[in-house]
């Protein structure tokens, strides 16, 4: 079975956020699928942290991530040295294209025609499947959710549950059409069919590609968190394993992964731990009977070293990709993951993607939020997501002298009129006489206030000016 | 300049200057002391909640219990370690009702299809367990290779009750993992599962459909 290259990431115009959001909100099936799934995940997370000192654990998680970021260049070098000692080959890629080329070159050197993949968001970011398939190398997803999404020629709508936007009926129909399984709403049957199909693929794949949850510098260990076992298959059965990861995933000590793992699985799916926690520190040794002969790690920068430059934006790199922020996001739950049109949807996508695609392309992302703060409250490593959203909003209108804008595409939403209005506003508020005169005039002319105030009144009623200014009313009271 | 050097240079010459290196307070991971019996109870209830199966055994009874478990499943073959005590005990036992015993003593390349399609169950030792999360610690070896605990539909693991730790943190420190890791180390906490179809749990999606633990007390 071969899949046509997925062109979705290329097709989707991130800027078309609003039309997609309207369409998603109007679709009861999407809203039901997401509402039900997110409600389930929210309550499971809550149960999983029962009886734990969650705040102290989050503090520890945050400090571990901040500590790793503070030592990032040293840790990356230590990781490289350790992995090399262990027999794992390390590659560095400035961007997604370079990372794709590295993967392909490894495949070409091995004369590999088929690649089987474990779940990896970085490979989605690189659009690796598309790249490989255009060059005649089959890339098959093996995580059940990713497999379904690939059959449908779509992209994941959630970073942990890629096919959450589909219900059983839709999946059954899809598998029937693409793989010839019987139509059935029996999830066990559908799962067993996928197992059978994918086992054949595992046995014949030339290369396995996986992501990495934590890379431990001290021991040179790549950690993978999963439930299905496809990650273990991917990293064990094919003769060559290539792991791809963002440069921020490194931690100093093996001990660091303990609290991060506890936070990750509970935050993501409400599990105390996932079925498999897989720690890989080397290829098959001469006396071992299975495991890949070759293991590679591709360290992908793709904008991360730019994020790293700024003290506030740096917090974006703490993320351990649990997805709790999207599970708890009122906007995400209503519009679904595809509406964002980006590799990472939801709050984490809103603070990460502008760095990868620019604020011009991603100008709707920081504003697709009510700043309710839920994402920041549940983040296991305490990323102040709402603050970062506000920062990116400032960046998109170009910041000010004290805080010069840094994010690519900054200033994309700057309008001369709006800038003038705020300048006038600030001028007036700095001058009491002008302020009193201005508010007095405004109250007198309140009948002339327009009923529609641009996009503000699209879904809201316009605020009305009072008949008297605050000064006037206070004066009256005082008499 | 290589991509490596460009990336490292960008990180080293950070425009924001040096970052504060915060301290880590691991005390939140500390757990009160517990007895072996408490740990077994906790282990059992946690792993049963995720569809694992626990049988409490003694050194004399486990083979009989194993034979019952396997025959109730109709398993006709069992993959066992060649050298480990568990494998030796099985080969030397006169127990009735054990299925055909297979040994993983050739590189996977020569018998992959047989392992994937014909083997009903496997049994491995463990390096201990974790009560809090209901996890088994597996360090595959040449004697018990990686795929042994992954490919057959039933995975049976032998856990010595005395090697049950309270938490992952405790196990890692007690066994001094940081001093050197094997090519592959695993925590296994239940049978393979997925909830990718409408959040409905299904077992055995890629790995074993059943995980059965024989706790030797």
Contacts between the chains, C-beta under 8 A, distances in Angstrom:
chain1	res1	chain2	res2	distance
A	33	B	198	7.7
A	36	B	199	7.6
A	37	B	198	7.9
A	37	B	199	5.7
A	40	B	199	5.7
A	53	B	28	5.6
A	56	B	25	7.5
A	56	B	28	4.2
A	57	B	28	5.3
A	59	B	25	7.3
A	59	B	28	7.9
A	60	B	24	6.0
A	60	B	25	6.0
A	60	B	26	6.7
A	60	B	28	5.6
A	60	B	29	7.8
A	63	B	22	4.3
A	63	B	23	6.8
A	63	B	24	5.1
A	63	B	25	7.4
A	64	B	24	5.6
A	66	B	19	7.6
A	66	B	20	7.8
A	66	B	22	5.1
A	67	B	21	5.5
A	67	B	22	5.5
A	67	B	24	6.4
A	69	B	19	6.7
A	70	B	18	7.9
A	70	B	19	3.8
A	70	B	20	6.5
A	70	B	21	4.5
A	70	B	22	7.6
A	71	B	21	6.6
A	72	B	11	5.4
A	73	B	8	5.1
A	73	B	11	4.1
A	73	B	12	5.0
A	76	B	7	7.9
A	76	B	8	6.8
A	76	B	11	7.5
A	77	B	8	7.0
A	86	B	183	7.9
A	92	B	2	7.1
A	92	B	3	4.5
A	92	B	4	3.9
A	92	B	7	5.7
A	93	B	3	6.0
A	94	B	3	4.7
A	94	B	6	6.3
A	94	B	7	6.6
A	98	B	3	6.3
A	142	B	206	7.2
A	143	B	196	7.2
A	144	B	194	4.8
A	144	B	196	4.1
A	144	B	197	7.1
A	144	B	205	5.7
A	145	B	194	7.7
A	145	B	196	3.6
A	148	B	196	6.8
A	148	B	197	7.6
A	161	B	195	7.5
A	161	B	196	6.4
A	161	B	199	7.5
A	162	B	196	7.2
A	163	B	196	5.6
A	163	B	197	7.3
A	164	B	199	7.7
A	166	B	198	7.6
A	167	B	198	5.2
A	168	B	197	5.7
A	168	B	198	4.8
A	168	B	200	7.1
A	171	B	197	5.5
A	171	B	198	7.6
A	187	B	197	4.8
A	187	B	198	7.2
A	187	B	200	4.3
A	187	B	202	5.1
A	188	B	202	5.1
A	190	B	197	6.0
A	190	B	202	7.9
A	191	B	194	6.2
A	191	B	197	6.8
A	191	B	202	3.9
A	191	B	204	7.6
A	191	B	205	5.2
A	192	B	202	8.0
A	192	B	204	7.4
A	194	B	205	7.0
A	195	B	204	6.7
A	195	B	205	5.7
A	195	B	206	6.2
A	198	B	206	6.8
A	199	B	116	5.9
A	199	B	206	7.8
A	203	B	112	5.8
A	203	B	113	6.8
A	203	B	116	6.0
A	218	B	178	6.0
A	219	B	177	7.5
A	219	B	178	6.3
A	219	B	180	7.1
A	219	B	181	4.7
A	220	B	181	7.8
A	221	B	181	5.2
A	221	B	185	8.0
A	227	B	192	7.2
A	227	B	193	5.2
A	227	B	194	6.3
A	227	B	195	7.8
A	228	B	192	5.8
A	228	B	193	7.0
A	228	B	194	5.0
A	228	B	196	8.0
A	228	B	205	4.7
A	228	B	206	4.9
A	228	B	207	7.2
A	229	B	150	6.0
A	229	B	192	4.0
A	229	B	205	6.9
A	229	B	206	3.7
A	229	B	207	2.8
A	229	B	208	7.7
A	230	B	205	7.4
A	230	B	206	4.5
A	232	B	146	7.5
A	232	B	150	5.3
A	232	B	186	7.6
A	232	B	206	7.7
A	232	B	207	6.7
A	233	B	150	6.8
A	233	B	206	5.6
A	233	B	207	7.7
A	236	B	146	4.9
A	236	B	147	6.1
A	236	B	150	6.9
A	236	B	184	7.5
A	237	B	108	7.8
A	237	B	112	7.8
A	237	B	147	7.2
A	247	B	7	6.6
A	247	B	11	7.9
A	253	B	178	6.6
A	254	B	172	6.5
A	254	B	177	5.6
A	254	B	178	4.7
A	254	B	181	7.5
A	255	B	26	6.9
A	255	B	169	7.2
A	255	B	172	6.6
A	255	B	173	7.5
A	255	B	178	6.8
A	256	B	24	7.5
A	258	B	29	6.3
A	258	B	167	7.9
A	258	B	168	5.2
A	258	B	169	4.6
A	258	B	172	6.5
A	259	B	26	7.4
A	259	B	28	7.4
A	259	B	29	6.3
A	261	B	168	7.2
A	262	B	29	8.0
A	262	B	168	7.7
A	269	B	195	7.5
A	271	B	50	7.8
A	272	B	46	6.7
A	272	B	132	7.2
A	272	B	133	4.7
A	272	B	134	7.3
A	272	B	189	7.7
A	273	B	133	4.0
A	273	B	134	7.6
A	273	B	135	5.8
A	273	B	168	7.8
A	273	B	187	6.6
A	273	B	189	4.8
A	274	B	189	7.0
A	275	B	50	7.4
A	275	B	188	6.9
A	275	B	189	5.6
A	275	B	190	4.9
A	275	B	191	7.1
A	275	B	192	6.1
A	275	B	193	5.9
A	275	B	207	7.6
A	276	B	186	6.4
A	276	B	187	7.2
A	276	B	188	6.2
A	276	B	189	7.7
A	276	B	192	7.8
A	276	B	207	7.5
A	277	B	135	7.6
A	277	B	186	6.7
A	277	B	187	4.0
A	277	B	189	7.7
A	278	B	184	7.3
A	278	B	186	5.7
A	279	B	181	6.4
A	279	B	184	7.0
A	279	B	185	4.3
A	279	B	186	6.9
A	280	B	183	7.2
A	280	B	184	5.7
A	281	B	181	4.2
A	281	B	182	6.7
A	281	B	183	5.8
A	281	B	184	7.3
A	281	B	185	7.4
A	282	B	183	4.1
A	283	B	183	6.9
A	284	B	183	6.9
A	285	B	142	7.9
A	285	B	183	6.0
A	287	B	142	4.6
A	288	B	140	7.9
A	288	B	141	7.9
A	288	B	142	5.3
A	288	B	145	6.5
A	288	B	183	6.7
A	289	B	104	6.3
A	289	B	105	7.5
A	289	B	106	6.8
A	289	B	107	5.1
A	289	B	108	5.9
A	289	B	142	6.2
A	289	B	145	4.4
A	290	B	107	7.2
A	290	B	108	4.0
A	290	B	145	4.5
A	290	B	146	5.2
A	290	B	147	4.9
A	291	B	140	8.0
A	291	B	145	7.5
A	291	B	146	5.4
A	291	B	183	6.2
A	291	B	184	6.4
A	299	B	7	7.6
A	301	B	3	7.7
A	301	B	7	4.9
A	301	B	10	8.0
A	305	B	7	5.7
A	305	B	10	4.1
A	305	B	11	5.6
A	306	B	10	7.7
A	308	B	10	7.3
A	308	B	11	5.9
A	308	B	14	6.3
A	309	B	10	7.7
A	309	B	14	5.7
A	309	B	15	4.5
A	309	B	16	6.0
A	310	B	15	7.4
A	310	B	16	5.9
A	311	B	16	4.5
A	311	B	19	7.8
A	314	B	16	7.3
A	314	B	19	7.6
